Amino acid sequence: MHDIDKLISEMTLEEKAGLCSGADFWHTKKVDRLGIPDVMVSDGPHGLRKQDIDTVDPKKASKPYA
């Protein structure tokens, strides 16, 4: 078990900001040197949802579905 106050005091300002801003929309930034893993987060009252990177081909997106 980690002492949270000690762990926070060992973090740089950049590492603390990384936990607040995140690596992407759904994950915090990890802090390897302190053993802090990245954590998946979620939003909203309707349960968990995950959004992957958009892989839609823009040329095909404008065509109607048949």
C-alpha angles and dihedrals in degrees: 000000000000126000098238096204091051092046093051092048089055093053121097120232089252091054092049091049089049090058089053099041098035136209091269138338094297108028137062118225114262123231104215097182091060097037094248109148126209112264128210112231132192139202139215138031097271100081131262123331131170126205118203126205112286110259098173115133104234091213091059096040093072093056119092119248116249 
